[in-house]
Amino acid sequence: MVDLAGILNDLEAESMVLDEMLTAMPAAGWTMATPAPEWSVAHQIGHLAWTDEVATDAAAAANGQPAAFTAIGAALRAGQISIDSAAAEWAAMPPAQLLQRWREGRKQMAQALENVAPGVKLPWFGPSMSALSMATARIMETWAHGQDVADALALIREPTDRLQHIAHVAVRTRNFAFTVHELTPPEHEFRVELDSPTGELWTWGPIDAAQRVSGPALDFCLLAAKRRHRDDLALVAQGADADKWLDIAQAFAGPPGRGREPAATAETQEEKA
């Protein structure tokens, strides 16, 4: 059974993978460009640190102290701040200060989530969610933005079974992916079968479902986090609806964004440049 303490432990473990990359990185690495347009490594960490702080405010709101979270929501709706501007503001900090803020902020967030009573929902910019769901979403974001940093530094991370959290979010957000593309979500569940990094088979949905997706768990997570193009991944769809899902899957709230170009296209663009 999944519990909040276990999720938070996995979140810290995932954070430490990224933390160790940053610690080993030369000082110039903070300004290196990542695959996200106009975002440096510092922008990636600034975004994570800012979002952890907002999640802490959301936990406080769930516990009857809504002022800080309400103010952030109002500023976002008014266009006074945005995801990009917040990342840029935090990225402007000296690297040592930014790294420390992220470390302290994620610990504060974990403590805040632990203090949310069972059954109480945290407000958010999409649907409200439980503390467990928020912690799972933070694993997904930390892993995804960690992938951007790893790509910038030309590093390959060893996949772990923490990917199951990200895959679960992607499966749960199937209908959202269709809706955000102005498509009607399929009526029936899909069968999803993923090969875990340790050789287990992870499954979701009825075994006799007509629409099916299968392949490596790492590839599915890279696709749903929009960190790789479908053409570069070993995922298989059976059925038209499942095939369409692999074109639009996303494990995060908000608009779908640009995603990544296929590797062959990206290499051609680099040669032309």
Secondary structure by P-SEA (a helix, b strand, c coil): cccaaaaaaaaaaaaaaaaaaaaaccccccccccccccccaaaaaaaaaaaaaaaaaaaaaaacccaaaaaaaaaaaaccccaaaaaaaaaaccaaaaaaaaaaaaaaaaaaaaaccccbbbbcccccccaaaaaaaaaaaaaaaaaaaaaaacccccccccaaaaaaaaaaaaaaaaaaaccccccbbbbbbbbcccbbbbbcccccccccccccaaaaaaaaaccccccccccccccaaaaaaaacccccccccccccccaaaaaaaaaac
